Amino acid sequence: MTRRLVSTTAVAAAILLEAAASSADPTTTDCISANEAVIKLRSEHKLRAERSQLLVCAAPSCPEDVRKECFSREDEVNAQIPTVVFTAKDASGADLTAVKVSMDGEVLAERLEGIALTVDPGEHAFTFEVAGQPPLTKKLLIVQGEKDRREAIALGAAPGPTPGDAPPPAPDPGGGLGTQKVLALVAGGLGVVGVGVGAAFGLIAMSQKNDAASVCPTQCASQDGVNKWSTAGSSARIADIGFIVGGVGLVGGAVLWFTAPSASPSTPQVGLAPGSLQVKGTW
């Protein structure tokens, strides 16, 4: 019984001594080591670890010159450390709080509480874990000095259609002109151009014919008259070709347009009459 009491007392004393040692003020050696670590951590942009070391070397037990240097640097580091506020929602849009957040494998928070988390600047892989869901990893570039950055995280797959849901509406078959109607417009445009060319050269041919007739009413005795009649004939042939191409283009365009599939199909009727083209249909 006495041995057990002594053993218990010894264990309790050891625990008390360890606690006292851990809560003791840092020694001069601790202060110098922390100050040296600050320089290395600063170059590696590990601002959170640097702040922890600054708290050591700024303690009242440290040498005055070391303490002053660390104390002045502490405010600067606090201003440079970025903070991020994470929010999470499930597939239905409801807020999630039971989310474990890790940065590059280091746990930052066991759950989300709407508070800002201190992080180091640079690119980091943030992992979000929820019970019953596969973890989600998202890479973010954290900017030094950025405070209270908001990041919304969506967790869980979107819910699928439930039985009885109406199927999505089919696309409107009447939307857009369609390839055939586009070709109809092209053909019609060529037809209009052809008719315009035919009309223009027809007028030119008539004018040239009048000039030629004034020089050679019946038979031409001069080369100039022969040339004028030849030029008038060439213009007339170009006019004929223009009218033919124009007529074919207009008829072809009309046929393509009115035979194209539409939401309200109708049977086009195309007819030819002397000097006119008659087209009947619904569009």
DRENTI-71828 format. One record per residue (C-alpha): x, y, z; residue number from 1. Coordinates in Angstrom, 1 decimal, decimal comma. Layout:
BEGIN
PT       x       y       z   nr
PT       X       Y       Z  NUM
...
END
This chain:
BEGIN
PT       x       y       z   nr
PT     0,0     0,0     0,0    1
PT     2,9     2,4     0,9    2
PT     4,7     1,6    -2,4    3
PT     1,6     2,3    -4,4    4
PT     1,1     5,6    -2,7    5
PT     4,7     6,6    -3,3    6
PT     4,5     5,6    -6,9    7
PT     1,3     7,6    -7,4    8
PT     2,9    10,6    -5,7    9
PT     5,9    10,4    -8,0   10
PT     3,8    10,3   -11,2   11
PT     1,8    13,3   -10,0   12
PT     5,0    15,2    -9,2   13
PT     6,4    14,5   -12,7   14
PT     3,2    15,8   -14,3   15
PT     3,4    19,0   -12,3   16
PT     7,0    19,5   -13,1   17
PT     6,4    19,0   -16,8   18
PT     3,4    21,5   -16,8   19
PT     5,5    24,0   -15,0   20
PT     8,4    23,6   -17,4   21
PT     6,0    24,0   -20,4   22
PT     4,5    27,2   -19,0   23
PT     7,8    28,7   -18,0   24
PT     9,0    31,9   -19,7   25
PT    11,4    31,2   -22,6   26
PT    15,1    31,3   -21,8   27
PT    17,6    33,4   -23,7   28
PT    18,5    30,4   -25,8   29
PT    14,8    29,9   -26,7   30
PT    14,5    33,6   -27,6   31
PT    17,5    33,6   -29,9   32
PT    16,5    30,3   -31,5   33
PT    13,0    31,7   -32,1   34
PT    14,4    34,9   -33,6   35
PT    16,6    32,9   -36,0   36
PT    13,6    30,7   -37,0   37
PT    11,6    33,8   -37,8   38
PT    14,1    34,8   -40,5   39
PT    13,8    31,3   -42,2   40
PT    10,1    31,1   -42,0   41
PT     9,8    34,6   -43,4   42
PT    11,7    33,6   -46,5   43
PT     9,4    30,5   -46,9   44
PT     6,2    32,7   -46,6   45
PT     5,1    30,6   -43,6   46
PT     3,5    33,5   -41,9   47
PT     1,5    31,5   -39,3   48
PT     4,5    29,6   -38,1   49
PT     6,5    32,9   -38,1   50
PT     3,9    34,5   -35,9   51
PT     4,2    31,6   -33,4   52
PT     7,9    32,1   -33,1   53
PT     7,5    35,9   -32,8   54
PT     5,3    35,3   -29,7   55
PT     8,2    33,4   -28,2   56
PT    11,0    35,9   -28,8   57
PT     8,7    38,9   -27,9   58
PT     8,2    37,5   -24,4   59
PT     9,3    39,7   -21,4   60
PT    12,0    37,2   -20,4   61
PT    13,8    37,7   -23,7   62
PT    16,7    40,1   -24,2   63
PT    15,5    43,6   -24,8   64
PT    17,0    44,0   -28,3   65
PT    15,5    40,7   -29,4   66
PT    12,2    41,4   -27,8   67
PT    11,8    44,8   -29,5   68
PT    12,7    43,4   -32,9   69
PT    10,2    40,5   -32,6   70
PT     7,5    42,8   -31,1   71
PT     7,7    45,2   -34,0   72
PT     7,6    42,4   -36,6   73
PT     4,6    40,8   -34,9   74
PT     2,2    43,6   -36,0   75
PT     3,5    43,5   -39,5   76
PT     3,0    39,7   -39,8   77
PT    -0,5    39,9   -38,4   78
PT    -1,4    42,4   -41,2   79
PT     0,1    40,1   -43,8   80
PT    -1,5    36,8   -42,8   81
PT    -4,5    36,1   -45,1   82
PT    -7,9    34,9   -43,7   83
PT   -10,6    32,9   -45,5   84
PT   -14,2    32,4   -44,5   85
PT   -15,6    29,1   -45,9   86
PT   -19,3    28,4   -46,3   87
PT   -20,7    25,1   -47,6   88
PT   -24,1    24,0   -49,0   89
PT   -25,5    20,6   -49,9   90
PT   -27,2    19,8   -53,2   91
PT   -30,5    21,2   -52,0   92
PT   -28,9    24,6   -51,1   93
PT   -29,0    24,1   -47,3   94
PT   -26,1    25,3   -45,2   95
PT   -23,6    22,7   -43,9   96
PT   -21,6    23,1   -40,7   97
PT   -20,3    19,6   -40,0   98
PT   -17,5    20,1   -42,5   99
PT   -13,8    19,3   -41,8  100
PT   -11,5    21,6   -43,6  101
PT    -7,8    20,8   -44,3  102
PT    -5,1    22,7   -46,1  103
PT    -2,4    20,7   -47,8  104
PT    -3,2    17,9   -45,3  105
PT    -3,2    20,1   -42,2  106
PT    -6,5    20,3   -40,4  107
PT    -7,7    23,9   -40,1  108
PT   -11,1    23,3   -38,6  109
PT   -13,2    20,3   -37,5  110
PT   -16,4    22,2   -38,5  111
PT   -17,5    25,4   -40,1  112
PT   -18,6    28,1   -37,7  113
PT   -18,7    31,1   -40,0  114
PT   -15,4    32,5   -38,7  115
PT   -12,3    33,5   -40,7  116
PT    -9,5    30,9   -40,8  117
PT    -5,9    32,1   -41,0  118
PT    -3,9    30,6   -43,8  119
PT    -0,5    31,1   -45,5  120
PT    -0,2    33,0   -48,8  121
PT     0,4    30,9   -52,0  122
PT    -1,4    28,1   -53,8  123
PT    -2,9    25,5   -51,5  124
PT    -5,1    22,5   -51,9  125
PT    -8,1    22,7   -49,5  126
PT   -10,0    19,5   -48,7  127
PT   -13,6    19,5   -47,4  128
PT   -15,0    16,4   -45,8  129
PT   -18,6    15,6   -44,8  130
PT   -19,9    12,3   -43,4  131
PT   -21,4    10,2   -46,1  132
PT   -19,9    12,2   -49,0  133
PT   -16,7    11,8   -50,9  134
PT   -14,2    14,5   -50,0  135
PT   -13,9    17,6   -52,2  136
PT   -10,5    19,2   -53,0  137
PT   -10,3    22,7   -54,3  138
PT    -7,1    24,6   -55,2  139
PT    -7,0    28,3   -54,3  140
PT    -4,4    31,0   -54,8  141
PT    -4,3    32,9   -51,5  142
PT    -3,0    36,5   -51,7  143
PT    -0,9    37,9   -48,9  144
PT    -2,7    40,5   -46,8  145
PT    -6,2    39,5   -48,1  146
PT    -8,6    39,5   -45,2  147
PT   -12,0    37,7   -44,9  148
PT   -12,0    36,2   -48,4  149
PT   -15,4    34,5   -49,0  150
PT   -15,4    31,0   -50,6  151
PT   -18,6    29,1   -51,1  152
PT   -18,3    25,3   -51,4  153
PT   -21,0    23,0   -52,9  154
PT   -20,9    19,5   -51,6  155
PT   -22,9    16,4   -52,8  156
PT   -24,2    15,5   -56,2  157
PT   -27,2    17,3   -57,6  158
PT   -30,4    15,3   -57,0  159
PT   -31,7    13,3   -59,9  160
PT   -35,2    13,3   -61,3  161
PT   -37,8    11,7   -59,0  162
PT   -40,5     9,4   -60,4  163
PT   -43,4    11,3   -61,7  164
PT   -41,4    14,4   -62,7  165
PT   -42,4    15,8   -66,0  166
PT   -39,7    15,4   -68,7  167
PT   -37,9    18,5   -69,9  168
PT   -39,6    20,2   -72,8  169
PT   -38,5    19,3   -76,2  170
PT   -36,7    21,9   -78,2  171
PT   -38,8    24,1   -80,5  172
PT   -38,5    22,6   -84,0  173
PT   -39,4    26,0   -85,4  174
PT   -36,4    27,8   -83,8  175
PT   -33,9    28,9   -86,4  176
PT   -34,1    28,9   -90,2  177
PT   -32,5    25,6   -90,8  178
PT   -30,0    24,7   -93,6  179
PT   -32,6    24,4   -96,3  180
PT   -34,1    27,9   -95,7  181
PT   -30,6    29,4   -95,6  182
PT   -29,9    27,9   -99,0  183
PT   -33,2    29,2  -100,2  184
PT   -32,2    32,7   -99,1  185
PT   -28,9    32,4  -100,9  186
PT   -30,6    31,2  -104,1  187
PT   -33,1    33,9  -103,9  188
PT   -30,4    36,5  -103,4  189
PT   -28,6    35,2  -106,5  190
PT   -31,9    35,4  -108,4  191
PT   -32,4    39,0  -107,4  192
PT   -28,9    39,8  -108,5  193
PT   -29,4    38,0  -111,8  194
PT   -32,6    39,8  -112,6  195
PT   -30,9    43,1  -111,7  196
PT   -28,0    42,4  -114,1  197
PT   -30,4    41,3  -116,8  198
PT   -32,5    44,5  -116,5  199
PT   -29,4    46,7  -116,5  200
PT   -27,8    45,2  -119,5  201
PT   -31,2    45,1  -121,2  202
PT   -31,5    48,9  -120,9  203
PT   -27,9    49,2  -122,2  204
PT   -28,6    46,9  -125,1  205
PT   -31,7    49,0  -126,1  206
PT   -29,6    52,2  -126,0  207
PT   -26,8    50,6  -128,0  208
PT   -29,3    49,3  -130,5  209
PT   -30,8    52,7  -131,1  210
PT   -27,2    54,1  -131,6  211
PT   -26,5    51,3  -134,1  212
PT   -29,8    51,9  -135,9  213
PT   -29,1    55,6  -136,3  214
PT   -25,8    54,7  -138,1  215
PT   -27,0    51,7  -140,1  216
PT   -30,7    51,5  -140,4  217
PT   -30,6    48,5  -142,7  218
PT   -27,2    47,5  -144,0  219
PT   -23,9    48,8  -142,6  220
PT   -21,4    50,2  -145,0  221
PT   -19,0    51,3  -142,3  222
PT   -17,0    49,3  -139,7  223
PT   -18,3    51,7  -137,0  224
PT   -21,8    50,6  -137,6  225
PT   -20,9    47,0  -137,6  226
PT   -19,1    47,4  -134,2  227
PT   -22,2    49,2  -132,8  228
PT   -24,5    46,4  -133,8  229
PT   -22,1    43,8  -132,4  230
PT   -21,8    45,6  -129,1  231
PT   -25,6    45,9  -128,8  232
PT   -25,9    42,2  -129,5  233
PT   -23,4    41,3  -126,8  234
PT   -25,2    43,4  -124,2  235
PT   -28,5    41,8  -125,2  236
PT   -27,0    38,3  -124,7  237
PT   -25,7    39,2  -121,2  238
PT   -29,2    40,6  -120,4  239
PT   -30,8    37,3  -121,5  240
PT   -28,3    35,3  -119,3  241
PT   -29,0    37,5  -116,3  242
PT   -32,7    37,0  -116,7  243
PT   -32,3    33,3  -117,0  244
PT   -30,0    33,0  -114,0  245
PT   -32,3    35,3  -112,0  246
PT   -35,4    33,3  -112,8  247
PT   -33,8    30,0  -111,9  248
PT   -32,5    31,5  -108,6  249
PT   -35,9    32,9  -107,6  250
PT   -37,8    29,7  -108,5  251
PT   -35,2    27,5  -106,8  252
PT   -35,2    29,7  -103,7  253
PT   -39,0    29,6  -103,5  254
PT   -39,1    25,9  -103,8  255
PT   -36,4    25,4  -101,2  256
PT   -38,1    27,8   -98,8  257
PT   -41,6    26,4   -99,0  258
PT   -40,5    22,7   -98,9  259
PT   -38,3    23,2   -95,8  260
PT   -39,5    21,4   -92,6  261
PT   -41,4    23,6   -90,2  262
PT   -43,5    23,4   -87,1  263
PT   -46,6    23,9   -89,1  264
PT   -45,9    22,1   -92,3  265
PT   -47,8    23,1   -95,4  266
PT   -47,6    22,0   -99,0  267
PT   -46,3    24,9  -101,1  268
PT   -47,8    25,4  -104,5  269
PT   -45,6    26,9  -107,3  270
PT   -47,0    27,9  -110,6  271
PT   -45,7    29,7  -113,7  272
PT   -47,8    32,2  -115,6  273
PT   -46,8    34,4  -118,6  274
PT   -44,5    37,0  -117,2  275
PT   -45,0    36,0  -113,5  276
PT   -44,2    33,4  -110,9  277
PT   -47,0    32,4  -108,5  278
PT   -46,2    30,8  -105,2  279
PT   -48,8    29,8  -102,6  280
PT   -48,1    28,6   -99,1  281
PT   -48,1    29,3   -95,4  282
PT   -45,0    30,8   -93,6  283
END
